[in-house]
Amino acid sequence: MVLREDGSAVLESLDGQDFDFEDGWRLSGTGTWRLADHDGGQVVRLALTTRTRVEQRTSVPVADPSAAEPPSTYSWSFSVDRDQRDELVLFFMYGDPDIGNMYVMSRETGA
């Protein structure tokens, strides 16, 4: 994912958030992002507006033929935190919220 200063974004193979993760699709395309305040912290709101590719995670069994088509647009809400080195970390929860699985983005070296 690339977040540009002008509010545009490029997404590459992002999984669904919350229970959508269970569907096993990955979306790529372009969209927008913005920083927003939420429940005492900040979140990055990311919106896919133009889907260019859909993939299936290899760790997910072949999708049920009656399953719904992956969305053509989608929105994520990434929580913003700091790691042990005080660098920014973006993440969202996926699957059953009682389990607490985190999808953590990492920054490319040299980016």
Contacts in CASP RR format, 6 or more apart in sequence:
PFRMAT RR
TARGET T0000
AUTHOR 0000-0000-0000
METHOD contacts of the structure
MODEL  1
MVLREDGSAVLESLDGQDFDFEDGWRLSGTGTWRLADHDGGQVVRLALTT
RTRVEQRTSVPVADPSAAEPPSTYSWSFSVDRDQRDELVLFFMYGDPDIG
NMYVMSRETGA
1 9 0 8 1.000
1 10 0 8 1.000
1 11 0 8 1.000
1 12 0 8 1.000
1 14 0 8 1.000
1 46 0 8 1.000
1 105 0 8 1.000
2 9 0 8 1.000
2 10 0 8 1.000
3 9 0 8 1.000
3 33 0 8 1.000
3 44 0 8 1.000
3 46 0 8 1.000
4 10 0 8 1.000
7 32 0 8 1.000
7 33 0 8 1.000
7 34 0 8 1.000
8 30 0 8 1.000
8 31 0 8 1.000
8 32 0 8 1.000
8 33 0 8 1.000
9 30 0 8 1.000
9 31 0 8 1.000
9 32 0 8 1.000
9 33 0 8 1.000
9 46 0 8 1.000
9 47 0 8 1.000
10 29 0 8 1.000
10 30 0 8 1.000
10 31 0 8 1.000
11 27 0 8 1.000
11 28 0 8 1.000
11 29 0 8 1.000
11 30 0 8 1.000
11 31 0 8 1.000
11 46 0 8 1.000
11 48 0 8 1.000
12 28 0 8 1.000
12 29 0 8 1.000
13 26 0 8 1.000
13 27 0 8 1.000
13 28 0 8 1.000
13 55 0 8 1.000
14 26 0 8 1.000
14 27 0 8 1.000
14 28 0 8 1.000
14 48 0 8 1.000
14 76 0 8 1.000
15 21 0 8 1.000
15 24 0 8 1.000
15 25 0 8 1.000
15 26 0 8 1.000
15 57 0 8 1.000
15 94 0 8 1.000
15 103 0 8 1.000
16 23 0 8 1.000
16 24 0 8 1.000
16 25 0 8 1.000
16 26 0 8 1.000
16 27 0 8 1.000
16 74 0 8 1.000
16 76 0 8 1.000
16 94 0 8 1.000
17 76 0 8 1.000
17 77 0 8 1.000
17 92 0 8 1.000
17 93 0 8 1.000
17 94 0 8 1.000
17 103 0 8 1.000
18 92 0 8 1.000
18 93 0 8 1.000
18 94 0 8 1.000
18 95 0 8 1.000
18 97 0 8 1.000
19 95 0 8 1.000
19 96 0 8 1.000
20 74 0 8 1.000
20 94 0 8 1.000
21 94 0 8 1.000
21 95 0 8 1.000
21 101 0 8 1.000
21 103 0 8 1.000
22 95 0 8 1.000
23 63 0 8 1.000
23 67 0 8 1.000
23 68 0 8 1.000
23 70 0 8 1.000
24 56 0 8 1.000
24 57 0 8 1.000
24 60 0 8 1.000
24 63 0 8 1.000
25 54 0 8 1.000
25 55 0 8 1.000
25 56 0 8 1.000
25 57 0 8 1.000
25 70 0 8 1.000
26 54 0 8 1.000
26 55 0 8 1.000
26 56 0 8 1.000
26 57 0 8 1.000
27 48 0 8 1.000
27 51 0 8 1.000
27 53 0 8 1.000
27 54 0 8 1.000
27 70 0 8 1.000
27 71 0 8 1.000
27 74 0 8 1.000
28 51 0 8 1.000
28 52 0 8 1.000
28 53 0 8 1.000
28 54 0 8 1.000
28 55 0 8 1.000
29 48 0 8 1.000
29 50 0 8 1.000
29 51 0 8 1.000
29 52 0 8 1.000
29 53 0 8 1.000
30 48 0 8 1.000
30 49 0 8 1.000
30 50 0 8 1.000
30 52 0 8 1.000
31 46 0 8 1.000
31 47 0 8 1.000
31 48 0 8 1.000
31 49 0 8 1.000
31 50 0 8 1.000
32 46 0 8 1.000
32 47 0 8 1.000
32 49 0 8 1.000
33 44 0 8 1.000
33 45 0 8 1.000
33 46 0 8 1.000
33 47 0 8 1.000
34 44 0 8 1.000
34 45 0 8 1.000
35 42 0 8 1.000
35 43 0 8 1.000
35 44 0 8 1.000
35 45 0 8 1.000
35 80 0 8 1.000
36 42 0 8 1.000
36 43 0 8 1.000
36 44 0 8 1.000
36 45 0 8 1.000
37 43 0 8 1.000
38 77 0 8 1.000
41 79 0 8 1.000
41 80 0 8 1.000
42 80 0 8 1.000
43 77 0 8 1.000
43 78 0 8 1.000
43 79 0 8 1.000
43 80 0 8 1.000
44 77 0 8 1.000
44 78 0 8 1.000
44 80 0 8 1.000
44 90 0 8 1.000
45 75 0 8 1.000
45 76 0 8 1.000
45 77 0 8 1.000
46 75 0 8 1.000
46 76 0 8 1.000
46 77 0 8 1.000
46 78 0 8 1.000
47 73 0 8 1.000
47 74 0 8 1.000
47 75 0 8 1.000
47 76 0 8 1.000
48 71 0 8 1.000
48 73 0 8 1.000
48 74 0 8 1.000
48 75 0 8 1.000
49 73 0 8 1.000
51 71 0 8 1.000
51 72 0 8 1.000
51 73 0 8 1.000
51 74 0 8 1.000
54 70 0 8 1.000
56 62 0 8 1.000
56 63 0 8 1.000
76 92 0 8 1.000
77 92 0 8 1.000
78 90 0 8 1.000
78 91 0 8 1.000
78 92 0 8 1.000
78 105 0 8 1.000
79 90 0 8 1.000
79 91 0 8 1.000
79 92 0 8 1.000
80 88 0 8 1.000
80 89 0 8 1.000
80 90 0 8 1.000
81 88 0 8 1.000
81 89 0 8 1.000
81 91 0 8 1.000
82 88 0 8 1.000
82 89 0 8 1.000
83 89 0 8 1.000
87 107 0 8 1.000
89 104 0 8 1.000
89 105 0 8 1.000
90 104 0 8 1.000
90 105 0 8 1.000
91 102 0 8 1.000
91 103 0 8 1.000
91 104 0 8 1.000
91 105 0 8 1.000
92 102 0 8 1.000
92 103 0 8 1.000
93 100 0 8 1.000
93 101 0 8 1.000
93 102 0 8 1.000
93 103 0 8 1.000
94 101 0 8 1.000
94 102 0 8 1.000
94 103 0 8 1.000
95 101 0 8 1.000
END
